[in-house]
Structures are given as structure tokens and as C-alpha cells.
Amino acid sequence: MDGGTETVIAEAPQPAQLAPHEIDLEQVEAFMLTLPQVECPLNHHFGPGICIRERLMPAGSFILGHKHRYPNTCMVMQGACVVFEDGRMTEIVAPFIFVGQPTRKVIYALTDTIWLNVFQTDLTDIDEIEAHFIEKSPAFMGLS
């Protein structure tokens, strides 16, 4: 510093804090759908009375999942991610198995992540499985 000049740095204003129930995921989704989309390959595996949906989430991606209608077994087979669900933020590191509740999840993939959803069903038609187990939002369907 020359000549006794002081530099004053003002505190940045704090962002508005929203309670988890105040976050409108449909508005977030509508905005996210305007951004370039990341390819997250989805594969289906079938066995007697079971369908496993395998999703690869590349590192650095935000994923807003569809709402599930029923609890289902979730398995994170590879990688690490942060999951925001029902006002809770949880870091998950593979291998990790849990029962996912019938909600929407926002996921940030810290590394390339492989996530499995396991559904008890005899259905093998993907459209029928999706119609039975998930609810697609109006924003995703292009209705809002």
C-alpha cells in the first residue's frame, strides 16, 4: 500500500436462504432444461420379477430425477455424488445401497457415478415400467 491508502472490502450480501420445502423443483427443472444437456446413458437389466435401471452420471453433472411413485432399492456401484432429497444433503460414496423413498432427488456427480434403481416387476416394456414407477414432470414433458 502506498501513501497510507486503505483498501476496504465490503462483505458480499448473503444469498437468500430458502427452506427445502420452498424450493420449486419444477422451476429448477424448467431452467435446467434450457441448458446444454449431458448424456447420461441408461441401460435396463431384467431377471425373474426384477428390473434394474442402470444410469451413468458423468463427473460434474447435475441430475434432477423423476419422482418415483414407490420406494425402491438404490445402489451406487461406482463413484461419488451429493444427493439433495427432502431437505437433506448427503454425500454418497460407492459402494452404497439404500432404499430410495418416493420423492425427487437432485444429484451432483463428484466423479463418474453408476447408479442403479431396482424395481420389483414382471414388466419388460420400458414405457410400461416408466409409466408404473415414475412420474414425469410437466416441465420435462414440455407442458409448462
Backbone torsions as a table, in degrees:
resi	resn	phi	psi	omega
1	MET	NA	133.9	179.0
2	ASP	-111.6	147.1	174.0
3	GLY	64.1	24.7	176.6
4	GLY	71.6	14.9	179.1
5	THR	-74.1	133.0	177.5
6	GLU	-102.0	145.1	173.1
7	THR	-102.6	125.0	178.0
8	VAL	-107.8	126.4	178.3
9	ILE	-109.4	118.9	179.5
10	ALA	-78.9	148.1	175.4
11	GLU	-69.8	137.1	176.3
12	ALA	-68.8	142.0	177.2
13	PRO	-62.8	144.3	178.9
14	GLN	-75.9	137.2	177.2
15	PRO	-65.6	152.4	177.8
16	ALA	-61.6	134.4	177.9
17	GLN	-93.8	127.2	178.6
18	LEU	-110.2	136.1	172.1
19	ALA	-68.9	148.3	-176.9
20	PRO	-52.3	-36.0	-179.0
21	HIS	-73.0	-10.6	179.8
22	GLU	-92.0	-7.1	-179.8
23	ILE	-83.5	120.6	-178.9
24	ASP	-91.8	100.0	-176.7
25	LEU	-64.5	-26.4	177.7
26	GLU	-68.4	-37.4	176.0
27	GLN	-68.3	-41.4	177.2
28	VAL	-59.9	-45.5	-179.4
29	GLU	-63.6	-43.3	179.5
30	ALA	-58.4	-41.2	177.4
31	PHE	-67.2	-46.0	-178.4
32	MET	-59.6	-33.4	-179.5
33	LEU	-71.0	-13.2	175.7
34	THR	-84.1	-12.7	-177.8
35	LEU	-89.9	161.4	174.6
36	PRO	-57.2	134.9	-177.0
37	GLN	-91.8	143.4	179.1
38	VAL	-94.5	137.7	177.2
39	GLU	-74.3	120.2	177.5
40	CYS	-122.9	87.4	-174.9
41	PRO	-54.8	140.2	-179.8
42	LEU	-123.1	125.7	177.2
43	ASN	-122.9	149.8	178.2
44	HIS	-117.2	138.5	177.7
45	HIS	-126.7	137.5	-176.1
46	PHE	-122.5	144.5	172.7
47	GLY	-142.9	-179.2	179.5
48	PRO	-59.2	113.7	177.1
49	GLY	70.6	21.9	-175.3
50	ILE	-148.6	142.9	171.4
51	CYS	-128.4	129.6	177.4
52	ILE	-114.7	122.3	175.3
53	ARG	-98.8	120.0	-177.9
54	GLU	-108.5	121.2	-178.8
55	ARG	-120.1	130.9	172.4
56	LEU	-97.6	124.1	178.3
57	MET	-113.7	112.8	-178.5
58	PRO	-65.9	148.1	177.8
59	ALA	-53.0	138.5	176.8
60	GLY	86.1	3.2	-179.9
61	SER	-96.3	146.7	169.9
62	PHE	-99.5	132.9	179.8
63	ILE	-126.7	129.0	173.5
64	LEU	-111.4	109.0	-175.0
65	GLY	-77.7	161.3	172.3
66	HIS	-70.5	156.4	175.9
67	LYS	-73.7	130.3	175.5
68	HIS	-87.2	142.1	-179.2
69	ARG	-81.6	-24.8	-173.6
70	TYR	-137.7	156.4	171.6
71	PRO	-60.1	148.4	176.4
72	ASN	-151.1	155.4	178.3
73	THR	-74.6	130.9	176.8
74	CYS	-116.3	139.6	177.5
75	MET	-132.5	124.3	172.3
76	VAL	-97.5	110.2	-171.8
77	MET	-90.7	-27.4	-177.5
78	GLN	-149.9	143.5	171.0
79	GLY	94.9	-167.0	-179.5
80	ALA	-145.0	143.0	-179.9
81	CYS	-151.3	163.5	173.9
82	VAL	-111.4	130.4	-177.4
83	VAL	-115.7	127.8	174.0
84	PHE	-108.4	120.1	-177.5
85	GLU	-150.7	128.3	176.8
86	ASP	49.7	43.4	176.1
87	GLY	80.4	3.2	178.9
88	ARG	-113.7	141.5	174.8
89	MET	-115.5	125.9	-175.5
90	THR	-132.2	132.0	172.5
91	GLU	-88.8	130.2	-179.6
92	ILE	-118.5	132.3	177.3
93	VAL	-123.2	129.8	-179.6
94	ALA	-66.5	151.2	-5.5
95	PRO	-80.1	141.9	-178.6
96	PHE	-151.0	132.1	179.9
97	ILE	-126.0	135.5	177.3
98	PHE	-155.2	168.1	175.3
99	VAL	-96.4	116.0	178.3
100	GLY	-81.2	134.5	-179.6
101	GLN	-84.9	163.3	-178.4
102	PRO	-75.4	76.3	179.6
103	THR	-140.2	-175.9	170.4
104	ARG	-102.0	146.5	177.3
105	LYS	-120.5	141.6	169.7
106	VAL	-106.3	127.4	-175.2
107	ILE	-124.4	135.5	170.5
108	TYR	-115.3	118.4	-178.9
109	ALA	-82.1	111.7	177.7
110	LEU	-72.9	-35.3	176.2
111	THR	-135.2	172.0	173.0
112	ASP	-55.0	126.4	-172.8
113	THR	-126.6	137.0	172.7
114	ILE	-110.8	121.2	-176.3
115	TRP	-119.7	131.6	177.0
116	LEU	-114.2	137.1	167.4
117	ASN	-111.7	131.0	-178.3
118	VAL	-111.5	122.3	-179.3
119	PHE	-116.6	133.9	174.3
120	GLN	-84.0	110.5	-177.7
121	THR	-164.8	153.7	171.1
122	ASP	-98.1	-4.0	179.2
123	LEU	-66.5	145.9	175.2
124	THR	-128.3	-7.3	176.5
125	ASP	-83.4	121.4	-174.6
126	ILE	-58.2	-44.3	179.8
127	ASP	-61.2	-40.8	178.3
128	GLU	-66.8	-40.4	178.8
129	ILE	-62.3	-47.9	179.3
130	GLU	-62.4	-42.0	179.9
131	ALA	-62.7	-34.1	-177.9
132	HIS	-79.9	-40.7	-169.3
133	PHE	-100.4	-22.6	-176.5
134	ILE	-129.1	157.2	173.5
135	GLU	-113.7	119.7	176.9
136	LYS	-88.7	135.3	-175.5
137	SER	-72.6	158.8	175.0
138	PRO	-58.5	-37.7	180.0
139	ALA	-62.7	-44.1	-179.5
140	PHE	-64.6	-38.2	-178.3
141	MET	-79.8	-1.3	179.0
142	GLY	76.4	23.9	-176.6
143	LEU	-99.9	-3.0	-179.9
144	SER	-124.0	NA	NA
